[in-house]
Amino acid sequence: MSKITDIAVIGGGASGLAAAIEAKNVMPKARVVILEKLDRVGKKLLATGNGRCNLSNMDMGSHHYHGSVKNVMRIINGTPTAKEFFGSIGVVCSADSKGRIYPRSNSAATVLNALRLRAKELGIIERCGFETNFIESTPDCFRISSEKGEKYPCKRVIVAAGGYAAPQFGTDGSVIRLLRSNGCHTTKICPAVAPLRVRPELLKGLKGVRAKGKVTALSAGRILKEETGEIQFTESSLSGICVFNMAHLISQYDGKLTLRLDLASDMDMEQLVGYLRIIQYQRSSCTLEELLTGLFVRNLAFYLTKRALGKPLTEPISALKEADLRTIAQLIKNLDFEVLGSAPWKEAQVTSGGISGDCVDEQLQLRGAKGIFLCGEILDVDGDCGGYNLQWAWSSGIMAGRCCANSLRGALL
Ligand SMILES: Cc1cc2nc3c(=O)[nH]c(=O)nc-3n(C[C@H](O)[C@H](O)[C@H](O)COP(=O)(O)OP(=O)(O)OC[C@H]3O[C@@H](n4cnc5c(N)ncnc54)[C@H](O)[C@@H]3O)c2cc1C
C-alpha cells in the first residue's frame, strides 16, 4: 500500500486539475495526488471548443446554469474569474464578439499545458492509469481502490471524475454509480449540450444543411426557451449551439418537447409574404424550384416548398395563389419538429443531472461523508454552451480544493 496522501483527487480533468492546484496553493506542505483513469490527464480539455477551449464567458449569470445545486453563482463569484485564474498561470485570455472567452493562442493545448506546468511546479503528483472503483472509509483515513486492486490511503478525497458525456474521454458515469451505491442520491441524468433527435423522414434531403434562425422549445404549446443562431441538420437530428442549449429541457419534458424553427426570424410574417409576392412577380416564368432560392440554400429551399405545398417543383411559380404564399411563409416561420430524445452520450458535451445538490454542503463537501468533496460535472449542474461548463469546472474545483485543504489544517503529518 502507498504512503498516506493528504489529498487524493479522483479525475484529472478540468475541475480536478483546478482543485489540486488550489489545494496546494492553500496548503503547500500537503501531499496532493491526482488519480486519473486514462493514460494522461486533461484529454477532454484538448477537445473543448473545437480545440480552442472556450474556457468561460463574459456574461455570467444564474440563468445560464441548470440543476439542483443552488449556490452555483455564489461559488463562481467566490473564486477568481477565469481570466484571473489563467492569468496567474501565464495564460492570456480574450473574449470574442459574443463574450466567449478563449486563450489568446486559440489553442486548448495552451490551457492544459499551463495547468500541468503549474501542477508540476507545486509538486502535485499525477498518477495515471488508476481507475477508481471503490472508496472506503476507515477510522484513520479513506482508502481508494483501483480496478487493478491497488489501494491509495488518503486523509481527504476530492471527487472530480465528471459525468457520462463523451465517454471516449474517460467519463462513463462509473463514479456517479459508485457514489450512488454509497448512499448519494442522483437526479435524472440525460445528455445536455447535445444534438436532438427528430424523425429522420422529416429530415430527408436536409443532411449537411446549415441555416440561421430562431429555435423555440415548446411543451404543450408553452414556450420554454428561445435562442437564435445557426441550425444544422443531420440525417436524424438537429444540431448547432442554439439546439444544444435546449437539450437540458429533455430531463423535465421528456416525450413532450417540440422544437419550432423560425428560418426567417429577421422578417415578420407580412414582410415575408411581401417578399414572396415580389419573387412570384420577378420569377413568373420559373418553376417552384426557384421560389425560395434567394432566401435559402437549394436543398432547404426545395424541402420547404415541397413540405409546404406538397406539389411537384416542376409546377410554375405563376400558378401560386395568395393562400399558397401564406402557407409557405407560415412554414418558414414555424417549422416544427417533435423531439424524440437527445443524441447518444458520445455526441453529448455535458451531463444534465448528477449527484444532487442536497448531498453537498456550501463547501461542496458530502453531507453524509465528511472529508469527501465533489466538483465539476459529477454534480447536478449543467451550463449553456459558451464556456459555462468549464467555468463551473474551474470554480467548483477551486472551491473544493480550497475547502478541502482548509479542512486539513492541523492534521498534516
Ligand atoms: C467535445 C467537447 C467539447 C467541449 N467544449 C467545451 C467548451 O468549449 N467550453 C465549455 O465550457 N465546456 C465544454 N465542454 C464541456 C466541458 O469539457 C466539461 O463540462 C468539463 O470538462 C467537466 O469537467 P470535469 O472536471 O467535471 O470532468 P472531465 O473534464 O470530464 O474530467 C473527468 C476526469 O475524470 C476521469 N475519470 C473518470 N472516471 C474515473 C475513475 N473511475 N477513476 C479515475 N479517473 C476517472 C476522466 O478520465 C477525466 O479525465 C466540452 C465537452 C466536450 C466533450
PDBQT file of the ligand as one rigid body, heavy atoms in Angstrom, charges set to zero:
ROOT
HETATM    1  C1  LIG A 501     -16.125  17.703 -27.299  1.00  0.00    +0.000 C 
HETATM    2  C2  LIG A 501     -16.392  18.582 -26.098  1.00  0.00    +0.000 A 
HETATM    3  C3  LIG A 501     -16.229  19.954 -26.220  1.00  0.00    +0.000 A 
HETATM    4  C4  LIG A 501     -16.492  20.788 -25.112  1.00  0.00    +0.000 A 
HETATM    5  N1  LIG A 501     -16.259  22.127 -25.244  1.00  0.00    +0.000 NA
HETATM    6  C5  LIG A 501     -16.487  22.939 -24.186  1.00  0.00    +0.000 A 
HETATM    7  C6  LIG A 501     -16.181  24.329 -24.270  1.00  0.00    +0.000 A 
HETATM    8  O1  LIG A 501     -15.605  24.811 -25.250  1.00  0.00    +0.000 OA
HETATM    9  N2  LIG A 501     -16.499  25.109 -23.192  1.00  0.00    +0.000 N 
HETATM   10  C7  LIG A 501     -17.071  24.593 -22.055  1.00  0.00    +0.000 A 
HETATM   11  O2  LIG A 501     -17.351  25.353 -21.130  1.00  0.00    +0.000 OA
HETATM   12  N3  LIG A 501     -17.310  23.270 -21.931  1.00  0.00    +0.000 NA
HETATM   13  C8  LIG A 501     -17.019  22.436 -22.956  1.00  0.00    +0.000 A 
HETATM   14  N4  LIG A 501     -17.236  21.083 -22.821  1.00  0.00    +0.000 N 
HETATM   15  C9  LIG A 501     -17.697  20.564 -21.517  1.00  0.00    +0.000 C 
HETATM   16  C10 LIG A 501     -16.518  20.504 -20.529  1.00  0.00    +0.000 C 
HETATM   17  O3  LIG A 501     -15.403  19.914 -21.169  1.00  0.00    +0.000 OA
HETATM   18  C11 LIG A 501     -16.876  19.698 -19.277  1.00  0.00    +0.000 C 
HETATM   19  O4  LIG A 501     -18.056  20.212 -18.700  1.00  0.00    +0.000 OA
HETATM   20  C12 LIG A 501     -15.741  19.745 -18.254  1.00  0.00    +0.000 C 
HETATM   21  O5  LIG A 501     -14.570  19.180 -18.803  1.00  0.00    +0.000 OA
HETATM   22  C13 LIG A 501     -16.117  18.987 -16.982  1.00  0.00    +0.000 C 
HETATM   23  O6  LIG A 501     -15.005  18.990 -16.128  1.00  0.00    +0.000 OA
HETATM   24  P1  LIG A 501     -14.837  17.836 -15.024  1.00  0.00    +0.000 P 
HETATM   25  O7  LIG A 501     -13.521  18.047 -14.405  1.00  0.00    +0.000 OA
HETATM   26  O8  LIG A 501     -16.030  17.779 -14.174  1.00  0.00    +0.000 OA
HETATM   27  O9  LIG A 501     -14.831  16.486 -15.854  1.00  0.00    +0.000 OA
HETATM   28  P2  LIG A 501     -13.866  15.990 -17.003  1.00  0.00    +0.000 P 
HETATM   29  O10 LIG A 501     -13.150  17.129 -17.623  1.00  0.00    +0.000 OA
HETATM   30  O11 LIG A 501     -14.716  15.139 -17.850  1.00  0.00    +0.000 OA
HETATM   31  O12 LIG A 501     -12.768  15.132 -16.230  1.00  0.00    +0.000 OA
HETATM   32  C14 LIG A 501     -13.076  13.959 -15.535  1.00  0.00    +0.000 C 
HETATM   33  C15 LIG A 501     -11.827  13.105 -15.474  1.00  0.00    +0.000 C 
HETATM   34  O13 LIG A 501     -12.073  12.020 -14.593  1.00  0.00    +0.000 OA
HETATM   35  C16 LIG A 501     -11.515  10.851 -15.151  1.00  0.00    +0.000 C 
HETATM   36  N5  LIG A 501     -12.223   9.696 -14.592  1.00  0.00    +0.000 N 
HETATM   37  C17 LIG A 501     -13.469   9.266 -14.861  1.00  0.00    +0.000 A 
HETATM   38  N6  LIG A 501     -13.752   8.171 -14.153  1.00  0.00    +0.000 NA
HETATM   39  C18 LIG A 501     -12.663   7.902 -13.402  1.00  0.00    +0.000 A 
HETATM   40  C19 LIG A 501     -12.339   6.883 -12.465  1.00  0.00    +0.000 A 
HETATM   41  N7  LIG A 501     -13.189   5.897 -12.166  1.00  0.00    +0.000 N 
HETATM   42  N8  LIG A 501     -11.119   6.917 -11.869  1.00  0.00    +0.000 NA
HETATM   43  C20 LIG A 501     -10.219   7.902 -12.171  1.00  0.00    +0.000 A 
HETATM   44  N9  LIG A 501     -10.477   8.873 -13.067  1.00  0.00    +0.000 NA
HETATM   45  C21 LIG A 501     -11.688   8.880 -13.665  1.00  0.00    +0.000 A 
HETATM   46  C22 LIG A 501     -11.721  11.021 -16.643  1.00  0.00    +0.000 C 
HETATM   47  O14 LIG A 501     -10.848  10.212 -17.386  1.00  0.00    +0.000 OA
HETATM   48  C23 LIG A 501     -11.456  12.506 -16.815  1.00  0.00    +0.000 C 
HETATM   49  O15 LIG A 501     -10.102  12.767 -17.092  1.00  0.00    +0.000 OA
HETATM   50  C24 LIG A 501     -16.960  20.227 -23.889  1.00  0.00    +0.000 A 
HETATM   51  C25 LIG A 501     -17.109  18.847 -23.782  1.00  0.00    +0.000 A 
HETATM   52  C26 LIG A 501     -16.828  18.030 -24.870  1.00  0.00    +0.000 A 
HETATM   53  C27 LIG A 501     -16.989  16.540 -24.741  1.00  0.00    +0.000 C 
ENDROOT
TORSDOF 0
